[in-house]
Amino acid sequence: MLRLLSKIHDLPVIPQTVGSPAGTIADYVLDPATGKIVAYELAGRQQARFFSCVDVLRYFDDGILISDPSVLQPVDELMRVQKLLQPRVRLRKLKVVTEDGDTLGKAADCLIETTGHFVAKLYVRPSLPQRIFTENMIIPRERIVEISPKQIVVRHDSEVTAPEGAIKPKVAG
């Protein structure tokens, strides 16, 4: 199933063994080397709590089901997550450039494949002057070359990158 990353924010996290929300999604942790969401951060606590994406049992339109509250951990208990927070990569508003260095715009959102938690597609909004000549773009995962804290590098050509209105993916949420 595909899900817009922006629609995951603020979803309640519900442990299967408890049935009531343990909190809501405040943020995500991305591994830029793999393009994979590896963990989520819960909102509303003094000490941030995280859970690994492997602990997600199911995504629903109105929440995320996890097995048990015990999977919610402080960041110092999750070494891999801790390493990915310095610096933390947030996809939205990152500059998107081609391998040749041409700026395409900024990342507006992305689709996440919920089985493997990979970025499946990247939605790019051109900068204001570029909007005169260029439409919003959808860049598939296969065209993403590199993700860094400062930019996303993509292979770009008009055959592979479609205007936003040309493709209407079915997404939950």
ABEGO torsion letter per residue (X at the ends): XBBBAAAABGBBBBBAAAGBBAEBBABBBBBAAAGBBABBBBBGBABBBBBBAAABABBBAAEBBBABAAABBBAAABAAAAAAAOBBBBABGBBBBBAAGBBAEBBABBBBBAAAGBBABBBBBBBAAAAAABBBBBBBAAABABBBAABBBBBBBAAABBBAAABBBBBBX
